[in-house]
Each structure stands twice: as C-alpha cells, then as structure tokens.
Amino acid sequence: MPGSTVRELLEGLFAIRPILRGYLLDEQGVLRHHVAAFVDGDVVRDKRQLDIPVPPDGELFLLQALSGG
C-alpha cells in the first residue's frame, strides 16, 4: 500500500475498508487504547503520533487486543 507514514498507510487502508476506521481510531483520530501498532517490529508508543515514518520496504502491523473471560 502506498504511504510513507503510519497516518498515510491508515488512510489508504480506510479508503479500501472504511469500516475499520472506527475499530482502529477514536473520535480524536488517534489509535484506540486496545490497538497496538508496530513499524518494522518497533512498537508505536505514542498513539497520538501517527506521522511516524514507514520506510518504502517497511511493514506496519496493527493488532487489536482481545479481552474477556
């Protein structure tokens, strides 16, 4: 997917699958508390900062935590 930042990659994803926006981002446009993001294996610690660069051959992983009992 084209994009050079986490934000650009997410916007590309939302263009294909708009329903994912509400699952991944809150009302302020930041990653939800239960969503973990990794750029090339490094955790995105500040969920408000989505302008983190992703190299052209890099990977963005998004994981949604599960809870329950």
PDB file with SEQRES, HELIX, SHEET and CRYST1 records, atoms N, CA, C and O in Angstrom:
SEQRES   1 A   69  MET PRO GLY SER THR VAL ARG GLU LEU LEU GLU GLY LEU          
SEQRES   2 A   69  PHE ALA ILE ARG PRO ILE LEU ARG GLY TYR LEU LEU ASP          
SEQRES   3 A   69  GLU GLN GLY VAL LEU ARG HIS HIS VAL ALA ALA PHE VAL          
SEQRES   4 A   69  ASP GLY ASP VAL VAL ARG ASP LYS ARG GLN LEU ASP ILE          
SEQRES   5 A   69  PRO VAL PRO PRO ASP GLY GLU LEU PHE LEU LEU GLN ALA          
SEQRES   6 A   69  LEU SER GLY GLY                                              
HELIX    1 AA1 VAL A    6  ILE A   16  1                                  11    
HELIX    2 AA2 LEU A   20  LEU A   24  1                                   5    
SHEET    1 AA1 3 ASP A  42  VAL A  43  0                                        
SHEET    2 AA1 3 VAL A  35  VAL A  39 -1                                        
SHEET    3 AA1 3 LEU A  60  GLN A  64 -1                                        
CRYST1    1.000    1.000    1.000  90.00  90.00  90.00 P 1           1          
ATOM      1  N   MET A   1       0.845  -1.162   0.000  1.00  0.00           N  
ATOM      2  CA  MET A   1       0.000   0.000   0.000  1.00  0.00           C  
ATOM      3  C   MET A   1       0.901   1.238   0.000  1.00  0.00           C  
ATOM      4  O   MET A   1       1.874   1.286   0.752  1.00  0.00           O  
ATOM      5  N   PRO A   2       0.602   2.212  -0.807  1.00  0.00           N  
ATOM      6  CA  PRO A   2       1.435   3.421  -0.825  1.00  0.00           C  
ATOM      7  C   PRO A   2       1.257   4.246   0.446  1.00  0.00           C  
ATOM      8  O   PRO A   2       0.173   4.309   1.026  1.00  0.00           O  
ATOM      9  N   GLY A   3       2.340   4.866   0.854  1.00  0.00           N  
ATOM     10  CA  GLY A   3       2.333   5.729   2.022  1.00  0.00           C  
ATOM     11  C   GLY A   3       3.692   5.718   2.685  1.00  0.00           C  
ATOM     12  O   GLY A   3       4.403   4.713   2.655  1.00  0.00           O  
ATOM     13  N   SER A   4       4.050   6.838   3.282  1.00  0.00           N  
ATOM     14  CA  SER A   4       5.364   6.933   3.912  1.00  0.00           C  
ATOM     15  C   SER A   4       5.276   7.165   5.420  1.00  0.00           C  
ATOM     16  O   SER A   4       6.302   7.259   6.092  1.00  0.00           O  
ATOM     17  N   THR A   5       4.051   7.258   5.956  1.00  0.00           N  
ATOM     18  CA  THR A   5       3.860   7.398   7.400  1.00  0.00           C  
ATOM     19  C   THR A   5       2.734   6.466   7.842  1.00  0.00           C  
ATOM     20  O   THR A   5       1.970   5.954   7.023  1.00  0.00           O  
ATOM     21  N   VAL A   6       2.652   6.262   9.144  1.00  0.00           N  
ATOM     22  CA  VAL A   6       1.570   5.440   9.684  1.00  0.00           C  
ATOM     23  C   VAL A   6       0.229   6.035   9.271  1.00  0.00           C  
ATOM     24  O   VAL A   6      -0.666   5.298   8.856  1.00  0.00           O  
ATOM     25  N   ARG A   7       0.073   7.342   9.376  1.00  0.00           N  
ATOM     26  CA  ARG A   7      -1.180   8.004   9.017  1.00  0.00           C  
ATOM     27  C   ARG A   7      -1.543   7.768   7.550  1.00  0.00           C  
ATOM     28  O   ARG A   7      -2.696   7.459   7.246  1.00  0.00           O  
ATOM     29  N   GLU A   8      -0.597   7.904   6.653  1.00  0.00           N  
ATOM     30  CA  GLU A   8      -0.868   7.709   5.224  1.00  0.00           C  
ATOM     31  C   GLU A   8      -1.265   6.264   4.930  1.00  0.00           C  
ATOM     32  O   GLU A   8      -2.156   6.015   4.118  1.00  0.00           O  
ATOM     33  N   LEU A   9      -0.608   5.318   5.584  1.00  0.00           N  
ATOM     34  CA  LEU A   9      -0.969   3.917   5.382  1.00  0.00           C  
ATOM     35  C   LEU A   9      -2.360   3.626   5.921  1.00  0.00           C  
ATOM     36  O   LEU A   9      -3.130   2.897   5.297  1.00  0.00           O  
ATOM     37  N   LEU A  10      -2.684   4.195   7.078  1.00  0.00           N  
ATOM     38  CA  LEU A  10      -4.020   4.001   7.625  1.00  0.00           C  
ATOM     39  C   LEU A  10      -5.083   4.602   6.705  1.00  0.00           C  
ATOM     40  O   LEU A  10      -6.121   3.982   6.472  1.00  0.00           O  
ATOM     41  N   GLU A  11      -4.835   5.785   6.189  1.00  0.00           N  
ATOM     42  CA  GLU A  11      -5.809   6.405   5.288  1.00  0.00           C  
ATOM     43  C   GLU A  11      -5.997   5.563   4.032  1.00  0.00           C  
ATOM     44  O   GLU A  11      -7.111   5.468   3.517  1.00  0.00           O  
ATOM     45  N   GLY A  12      -4.934   4.953   3.533  1.00  0.00           N  
ATOM     46  CA  GLY A  12      -5.053   4.051   2.397  1.00  0.00           C  
ATOM     47  C   GLY A  12      -5.893   2.828   2.737  1.00  0.00           C  
ATOM     48  O   GLY A  12      -6.701   2.373   1.928  1.00  0.00           O  
ATOM     49  N   LEU A  13      -5.696   2.302   3.940  1.00  0.00           N  
ATOM     50  CA  LEU A  13      -6.487   1.167   4.400  1.00  0.00           C  
ATOM     51  C   LEU A  13      -7.959   1.555   4.519  1.00  0.00           C  
ATOM     52  O   LEU A  13      -8.837   0.800   4.100  1.00  0.00           O  
ATOM     53  N   PHE A  14      -8.231   2.727   5.089  1.00  0.00           N  
ATOM     54  CA  PHE A  14      -9.611   3.164   5.266  1.00  0.00           C  
ATOM     55  C   PHE A  14     -10.301   3.446   3.928  1.00  0.00           C  
ATOM     56  O   PHE A  14     -11.521   3.328   3.823  1.00  0.00           O  
ATOM     57  N   ALA A  15      -9.532   3.814   2.920  1.00  0.00           N  
ATOM     58  CA  ALA A  15     -10.117   4.010   1.589  1.00  0.00           C  
ATOM     59  C   ALA A  15     -10.639   2.686   1.032  1.00  0.00           C  
ATOM     60  O   ALA A  15     -11.630   2.657   0.302  1.00  0.00           O  
ATOM     61  N   ILE A  16      -9.961   1.594   1.384  1.00  0.00           N  
ATOM     62  CA  ILE A  16     -10.365   0.265   0.911  1.00  0.00           C  
ATOM     63  C   ILE A  16     -11.426  -0.336   1.828  1.00  0.00           C  
ATOM     64  O   ILE A  16     -12.394  -0.932   1.355  1.00  0.00           O  
ATOM     65  N   ARG A  17     -11.246  -0.180   3.129  1.00  0.00           N  
ATOM     66  CA  ARG A  17     -12.141  -0.755   4.139  1.00  0.00           C  
ATOM     67  C   ARG A  17     -12.547   0.324   5.146  1.00  0.00           C  
ATOM     68  O   ARG A  17     -12.003   0.364   6.250  1.00  0.00           O  
ATOM     69  N   PRO A  18     -13.489   1.195   4.790  1.00  0.00           N  
ATOM     70  CA  PRO A  18     -13.856   2.319   5.663  1.00  0.00           C  
ATOM     71  C   PRO A  18     -14.342   1.906   7.053  1.00  0.00           C  
ATOM     72  O   PRO A  18     -14.175   2.662   8.010  1.00  0.00           O  
ATOM     73  N   ILE A  19     -14.930   0.743   7.174  1.00  0.00           N  
ATOM     74  CA  ILE A  19     -15.458   0.307   8.474  1.00  0.00           C  
ATOM     75  C   ILE A  19     -14.356   0.143   9.518  1.00  0.00           C  
ATOM     76  O   ILE A  19     -14.636   0.199  10.716  1.00  0.00           O  
ATOM     77  N   LEU A  20     -13.126  -0.057   9.094  1.00  0.00           N  
ATOM     78  CA  LEU A  20     -12.021  -0.253  10.037  1.00  0.00           C  
ATOM     79  C   LEU A  20     -11.654   1.017  10.802  1.00  0.00           C  
ATOM     80  O   LEU A  20     -11.054   0.941  11.874  1.00  0.00           O  
ATOM     81  N   ARG A  21     -12.010   2.184  10.259  1.00  0.00           N  
ATOM     82  CA  ARG A  21     -11.654   3.442  10.920  1.00  0.00           C  
ATOM     83  C   ARG A  21     -12.154   3.455  12.372  1.00  0.00           C  
ATOM     84  O   ARG A  21     -11.390   3.778  13.282  1.00  0.00           O  
ATOM     85  N   GLY A  22     -13.395   3.115  12.590  1.00  0.00           N  
ATOM     86  CA  GLY A  22     -13.964   3.136  13.937  1.00  0.00           C  
ATOM     87  C   GLY A  22     -13.372   2.094  14.870  1.00  0.00           C  
ATOM     88  O   GLY A  22     -13.381   2.273  16.088  1.00  0.00           O  
ATOM     89  N   TYR A  23     -12.867   1.024  14.318  1.00  0.00           N  
ATOM     90  CA  TYR A  23     -12.229  -0.008  15.140  1.00  0.00           C  
ATOM     91  C   TYR A  23     -10.820   0.397  15.563  1.00  0.00           C  
ATOM     92  O   TYR A  23     -10.359   0.030  16.644  1.00  0.00           O  
ATOM     93  N   LEU A  24     -10.139   1.154  14.705  1.00  0.00           N  
ATOM     94  CA  LEU A  24      -8.736   1.478  14.955  1.00  0.00           C  
ATOM     95  C   LEU A  24      -8.515   2.862  15.569  1.00  0.00           C  
ATOM     96  O   LEU A  24      -7.611   3.044  16.384  1.00  0.00           O  
ATOM     97  N   LEU A  25      -9.348   3.842  15.174  1.00  0.00           N  
ATOM     98  CA  LEU A  25      -9.164   5.219  15.647  1.00  0.00           C  
ATOM     99  C   LEU A  25     -10.339   5.654  16.504  1.00  0.00           C  
ATOM    100  O   LEU A  25     -11.475   5.237  16.279  1.00  0.00           O  
ATOM    101  N   ASP A  26     -10.053   6.502  17.495  1.00  0.00           N  
ATOM    102  CA  ASP A  26     -11.138   7.053  18.303  1.00  0.00           C  
ATOM    103  C   ASP A  26     -11.658   8.344  17.671  1.00  0.00           C  
ATOM    104  O   ASP A  26     -11.286   8.685  16.549  1.00  0.00           O  
ATOM    105  N   GLU A  27     -12.518   9.058  18.399  1.00  0.00           N  
ATOM    106  CA  GLU A  27     -13.147  10.266  17.873  1.00  0.00           C  
ATOM    107  C   GLU A  27     -12.156  11.403  17.610  1.00  0.00           C  
ATOM    108  O   GLU A  27     -12.443  12.301  16.819  1.00  0.00           O  
ATOM    109  N   GLN A  28     -10.994  11.370  18.267  1.00  0.00           N  
ATOM    110  CA  GLN A  28      -9.961  12.384  18.050  1.00  0.00           C  
ATOM    111  C   GLN A  28      -8.980  11.989  16.952  1.00  0.00           C  
ATOM    112  O   GLN A  28      -8.048  12.737  16.656  1.00  0.00           O  
ATOM    113  N   GLY A  29      -9.180  10.825  16.351  1.00  0.00           N  
ATOM    114  CA  GLY A  29      -8.311  10.391  15.263  1.00  0.00           C  
ATOM    115  C   GLY A  29      -7.004   9.769  15.714  1.00  0.00           C  
ATOM    116  O   GLY A  29      -6.047   9.702  14.943  1.00  0.00           O  
ATOM    117  N   VAL A  30      -6.956   9.311  16.962  1.00  0.00           N  
ATOM    118  CA  VAL A  30      -5.753   8.639  17.459  1.00  0.00           C  
ATOM    119  C   VAL A  30      -6.050   7.149  17.619  1.00  0.00           C  
ATOM    120  O   VAL A  30      -7.210   6.748  17.720  1.00  0.00           O  
ATOM    121  N   LEU A  31      -5.009   6.342  17.642  1.00  0.00           N  
ATOM    122  CA  LEU A  31      -5.197   4.907  17.809  1.00  0.00           C  
ATOM    123  C   LEU A  31      -5.917   4.619  19.121  1.00  0.00           C  
ATOM    124  O   LEU A  31      -5.592   5.189  20.162  1.00  0.00           O  
ATOM    125  N   ARG A  32      -6.877   3.746  19.054  1.00  0.00           N  
ATOM    126  CA  ARG A  32      -7.623   3.357  20.255  1.00  0.00           C  
ATOM    127  C   ARG A  32      -6.691   2.670  21.251  1.00  0.00           C  
ATOM    128  O   ARG A  32      -5.644   2.131  20.890  1.00  0.00           O  
ATOM    129  N   HIS A  33      -7.104   2.708  22.507  1.00  0.00           N  
ATOM    130  CA  HIS A  33      -6.300   2.158  23.599  1.00  0.00           C  
ATOM    131  C   HIS A  33      -5.978   0.679  23.384  1.00  0.00           C  
ATOM    132  O   HIS A  33      -4.875   0.236  23.704  1.00  0.00           O  
ATOM    133  N   HIS A  34      -6.911  -0.074  22.854  1.00  0.00           N  
ATOM    134  CA  HIS A  34      -6.741  -1.518  22.706  1.00  0.00           C  
ATOM    135  C   HIS A  34      -6.077  -1.937  21.390  1.00  0.00           C  
ATOM    136  O   HIS A  34      -5.997  -3.126  21.081  1.00  0.00           O  
ATOM    137  N   VAL A  35      -5.602  -0.949  20.616  1.00  0.00           N  
ATOM    138  CA  VAL A  35      -4.930  -1.245  19.348  1.00  0.00           C  
ATOM    139  C   VAL A  35      -3.427  -1.035  19.527  1.00  0.00           C  
ATOM    140  O   VAL A  35      -2.980   0.011  19.999  1.00  0.00           O  
ATOM    141  N   ALA A  36      -2.668  -2.045  19.143  1.00  0.00           N  
ATOM    142  CA  ALA A  36      -1.201  -1.934  19.167  1.00  0.00           C  
ATOM    143  C   ALA A  36      -0.715  -1.812  17.729  1.00  0.00           C  
ATOM    144  O   ALA A  36      -1.188  -2.522  16.842  1.00  0.00           O  
ATOM    145  N   ALA A  37       0.229  -0.911  17.507  1.00  0.00           N  
ATOM    146  CA  ALA A  37       0.806  -0.714  16.180  1.00  0.00           C  
ATOM    147  C   ALA A  37       2.313  -0.891  16.261  1.00  0.00           C  
ATOM    148  O   ALA A  37       2.954  -0.490  17.233  1.00  0.00           O  
ATOM    149  N   PHE A  38       2.864  -1.500  15.217  1.00  0.00           N  
ATOM    150  CA  PHE A  38       4.300  -1.751  15.137  1.00  0.00           C  
ATOM    151  C   PHE A  38       4.790  -1.368  13.753  1.00  0.00           C  
ATOM    152  O   PHE A  38       4.177  -1.731  12.749  1.00  0.00           O  
ATOM    153  N   VAL A  39       5.894  -0.634  13.699  1.00  0.00           N  
ATOM    154  CA  VAL A  39       6.547  -0.306  12.443  1.00  0.00           C  
ATOM    155  C   VAL A  39       7.852  -1.079  12.416  1.00  0.00           C  
ATOM    156  O   VAL A  39       8.750  -0.829  13.220  1.00  0.00           O  
ATOM    157  N   ASP A  40       7.950  -2.013  11.494  1.00  0.00           N  
ATOM    158  CA  ASP A  40       9.124  -2.882  11.387  1.00  0.00           C  
ATOM    159  C   ASP A  40       9.498  -3.511  12.729  1.00  0.00           C  
ATOM    160  O   ASP A  40      10.676  -3.615  13.071  1.00  0.00           O  
ATOM    161  N   GLY A  41       8.491  -3.922  13.474  1.00  0.00           N  
ATOM    162  CA  GLY A  41       8.712  -4.604  14.739  1.00  0.00           C  
ATOM    163  C   GLY A  41       8.868  -3.699  15.941  1.00  0.00           C  
ATOM    164  O   GLY A  41       8.898  -4.185  17.072  1.00  0.00           O  
ATOM    165  N   ASP A  42       8.969  -2.388  15.731  1.00  0.00           N  
ATOM    166  CA  ASP A  42       9.091  -1.441  16.844  1.00  0.00           C  
ATOM    167  C   ASP A  42       7.710  -0.907  17.203  1.00  0.00           C  
ATOM    168  O   ASP A  42       6.967  -0.435  16.342  1.00  0.00           O  
ATOM    169  N   VAL A  43       7.377  -0.989  18.497  1.00  0.00           N  
ATOM    170  CA  VAL A  43       6.056  -0.560  18.940  1.00  0.00           C  
ATOM    171  C   VAL A  43       5.893   0.947  18.781  1.00  0.00           C  
ATOM    172  O   VAL A  43       6.821   1.716  19.034  1.00  0.00           O  
ATOM    173  N   VAL A  44       4.700   1.357  18.358  1.00  0.00           N  
ATOM    174  CA  VAL A  44       4.331   2.774  18.302  1.00  0.00           C  
ATOM    175  C   VAL A  44       3.824   3.118  19.697  1.00  0.00           C  
ATOM    176  O   VAL A  44       2.705   2.753  20.058  1.00  0.00           O  
ATOM    177  N   ARG A  45       4.631   3.808  20.472  1.00  0.00           N  
ATOM    178  CA  ARG A  45       4.312   4.069  21.875  1.00  0.00           C  
ATOM    179  C   ARG A  45       3.326   5.223  22.050  1.00  0.00           C  
ATOM    180  O   ARG A  45       2.443   5.159  22.905  1.00  0.00           O  
ATOM    181  N   ASP A  46       3.470   6.260  21.258  1.00  0.00           N  
ATOM    182  CA  ASP A  46       2.572   7.420  21.351  1.00  0.00           C  
ATOM    183  C   ASP A  46       1.468   7.247  20.317  1.00  0.00           C  
ATOM    184  O   ASP A  46       1.685   7.489  19.130  1.00  0.00           O  
ATOM    185  N   LYS A  47       0.308   6.839  20.754  1.00  0.00           N  
ATOM    186  CA  LYS A  47      -0.793   6.548  19.841  1.00  0.00           C  
ATOM    187  C   LYS A  47      -1.393   7.804  19.218  1.00  0.00           C  
ATOM    188  O   LYS A  47      -2.210   7.714  18.302  1.00  0.00           O  
ATOM    189  N   ARG A  48      -0.993   8.976  19.711  1.00  0.00           N  
ATOM    190  CA  ARG A  48      -1.432  10.234  19.110  1.00  0.00           C  
ATOM    191  C   ARG A  48      -0.554  10.628  17.935  1.00  0.00           C  
ATOM    192  O   ARG A  48      -0.981  11.383  17.061  1.00  0.00           O  
ATOM    193  N   GLN A  49       0.668  10.121  17.911  1.00  0.00           N  
ATOM    194  CA  GLN A  49       1.646  10.484  16.880  1.00  0.00           C  
ATOM    195  C   GLN A  49       1.577   9.468  15.743  1.00  0.00           C  
ATOM    196  O   GLN A  49       2.156   8.386  15.838  1.00  0.00           O  
ATOM    197  N   LEU A  50       0.873   9.813  14.673  1.00  0.00           N  
ATOM    198  CA  LEU A  50       0.728   8.898  13.544  1.00  0.00           C  
ATOM    199  C   LEU A  50       1.579   9.305  12.348  1.00  0.00           C  
ATOM    200  O   LEU A  50       1.491   8.690  11.285  1.00  0.00           O  
ATOM    201  N   ASP A  51       2.399  10.333  12.514  1.00  0.00           N  
ATOM    202  CA  ASP A  51       3.282  10.762  11.420  1.00  0.00           C  
ATOM    203  C   ASP A  51       4.631  10.065  11.495  1.00  0.00           C  
ATOM    204  O   ASP A  51       5.626  10.568  10.975  1.00  0.00           O  
ATOM    205  N   ILE A  52       4.663   8.921  12.135  1.00  0.00           N  
ATOM    206  CA  ILE A  52       5.883   8.124  12.237  1.00  0.00           C  
ATOM    207  C   ILE A  52       6.231   7.589  10.852  1.00  0.00           C  
ATOM    208  O   ILE A  52       5.368   7.010  10.192  1.00  0.00           O  
ATOM    209  N   PRO A  53       7.461   7.765  10.397  1.00  0.00           N  
ATOM    210  CA  PRO A  53       7.833   7.294   9.060  1.00  0.00           C  
ATOM    211  C   PRO A  53       7.824   5.769   8.965  1.00  0.00           C  
ATOM    212  O   PRO A  53       8.174   5.057   9.906  1.00  0.00           O  
ATOM    213  N   VAL A  54       7.413   5.306   7.803  1.00  0.00           N  
ATOM    214  CA  VAL A  54       7.476   3.884   7.461  1.00  0.00           C  
ATOM    215  C   VAL A  54       8.301   3.796   6.185  1.00  0.00           C  
ATOM    216  O   VAL A  54       7.909   4.364   5.166  1.00  0.00           O  
ATOM    217  N   PRO A  55       9.439   3.097   6.214  1.00  0.00           N  
ATOM    218  CA  PRO A  55      10.293   3.014   5.025  1.00  0.00           C  
ATOM    219  C   PRO A  55       9.543   2.382   3.844  1.00  0.00           C  
ATOM    220  O   PRO A  55       8.568   1.656   4.041  1.00  0.00           O  
ATOM    221  N   PRO A  56       9.999   2.658   2.625  1.00  0.00           N  
ATOM    222  CA  PRO A  56       9.323   2.098   1.443  1.00  0.00           C  
ATOM    223  C   PRO A  56       9.180   0.578   1.485  1.00  0.00           C  
ATOM    224  O   PRO A  56       8.191   0.042   0.984  1.00  0.00           O  
ATOM    225  N   ASP A  57      10.134  -0.114   2.064  1.00  0.00           N  
ATOM    226  CA  ASP A  57      10.037  -1.571   2.167  1.00  0.00           C  
ATOM    227  C   ASP A  57       9.637  -2.016   3.576  1.00  0.00           C  
ATOM    228  O   ASP A  57       9.770  -3.190   3.923  1.00  0.00           O  
ATOM    229  N   GLY A  58       9.146  -1.070   4.385  1.00  0.00           N  
ATOM    230  CA  GLY A  58       8.776  -1.356   5.765  1.00  0.00           C  
ATOM    231  C   GLY A  58       7.403  -1.982   5.893  1.00  0.00           C  
ATOM    232  O   GLY A  58       6.645  -2.079   4.928  1.00  0.00           O  
ATOM    233  N   GLU A  59       7.103  -2.406   7.118  1.00  0.00           N  
ATOM    234  CA  GLU A  59       5.820  -3.041   7.407  1.00  0.00           C  
ATOM    235  C   GLU A  59       5.162  -2.376   8.608  1.00  0.00           C  
ATOM    236  O   GLU A  59       5.814  -2.043   9.598  1.00  0.00           O  
ATOM    237  N   LEU A  60       3.863  -2.196   8.492  1.00  0.00           N  
ATOM    238  CA  LEU A  60       3.042  -1.698   9.585  1.00  0.00           C  
ATOM    239  C   LEU A  60       2.144  -2.842  10.035  1.00  0.00           C  
ATOM    240  O   LEU A  60       1.370  -3.377   9.242  1.00  0.00           O  
ATOM    241  N   PHE A  61       2.246  -3.217  11.306  1.00  0.00           N  
ATOM    242  CA  PHE A  61       1.391  -4.252  11.879  1.00  0.00           C  
ATOM    243  C   PHE A  61       0.422  -3.600  12.847  1.00  0.00           C  
ATOM    244  O   PHE A  61       0.817  -2.768  13.664  1.00  0.00           O  
ATOM    245  N   LEU A  62      -0.838  -3.974  12.756  1.00  0.00           N  
ATOM    246  CA  LEU A  62      -1.869  -3.496  13.666  1.00  0.00           C  
ATOM    247  C   LEU A  62      -2.491  -4.695  14.357  1.00  0.00           C  
ATOM    248  O   LEU A  62      -2.915  -5.643  13.698  1.00  0.00           O  
ATOM    249  N   LEU A  63      -2.549  -4.659  15.678  1.00  0.00           N  
ATOM    250  CA  LEU A  63      -3.128  -5.737  16.456  1.00  0.00           C  
ATOM    251  C   LEU A  63      -4.174  -5.182  17.395  1.00  0.00           C  
ATOM    252  O   LEU A  63      -3.943  -4.174  18.062  1.00  0.00           O  
ATOM    253  N   GLN A  64      -5.308  -5.823  17.451  1.00  0.00           N  
ATOM    254  CA  GLN A  64      -6.362  -5.425  18.365  1.00  0.00           C  
ATOM    255  C   GLN A  64      -6.369  -6.396  19.535  1.00  0.00           C  
ATOM    256  O   GLN A  64      -6.477  -7.609  19.350  1.00  0.00           O  
ATOM    257  N   ALA A  65      -6.253  -5.853  20.740  1.00  0.00           N  
ATOM    258  CA  ALA A  65      -6.245  -6.691  21.929  1.00  0.00           C  
ATOM    259  C   ALA A  65      -7.623  -7.323  22.125  1.00  0.00           C  
ATOM    260  O   ALA A  65      -8.651  -6.713  21.829  1.00  0.00           O  
ATOM    261  N   LEU A  66      -7.621  -8.524  22.616  1.00  0.00           N  
ATOM    262  CA  LEU A  66      -8.857  -9.220  22.945  1.00  0.00           C  
ATOM    263  C   LEU A  66      -8.976  -9.317  24.447  1.00  0.00           C  
ATOM    264  O   LEU A  66      -7.975  -9.458  25.150  1.00  0.00           O  
ATOM    265  N   SER A  67     -10.184  -9.243  24.936  1.00  0.00           N  
ATOM    266  CA  SER A  67     -10.388  -9.380  26.375  1.00  0.00           C  
ATOM    267  C   SER A  67     -11.642 -10.205  26.601  1.00  0.00           C  
ATOM    268  O   SER A  67     -12.413 -10.481  25.682  1.00  0.00           O  
ATOM    269  N   GLY A  68     -11.807 -10.567  27.797  1.00  0.00           N  
ATOM    270  CA  GLY A  68     -12.982 -11.359  28.147  1.00  0.00           C  
ATOM    271  C   GLY A  68     -12.588 -12.479  29.088  1.00  0.00           C  
ATOM    272  O   GLY A  68     -11.447 -12.556  29.544  1.00  0.00           O  
ATOM    273  N   GLY A  69     -13.514 -13.316  29.364  1.00  0.00           N  
ATOM    274  CA  GLY A  69     -13.191 -14.372  30.294  1.00  0.00           C  
ATOM    275  C   GLY A  69     -13.910 -15.661  29.990  1.00  0.00           C  
ATOM    276  O   GLY A  69     -13.732 -16.650  30.700  1.00  0.00           O  
TER     277      GLY A  69                                                      
END                                                                             
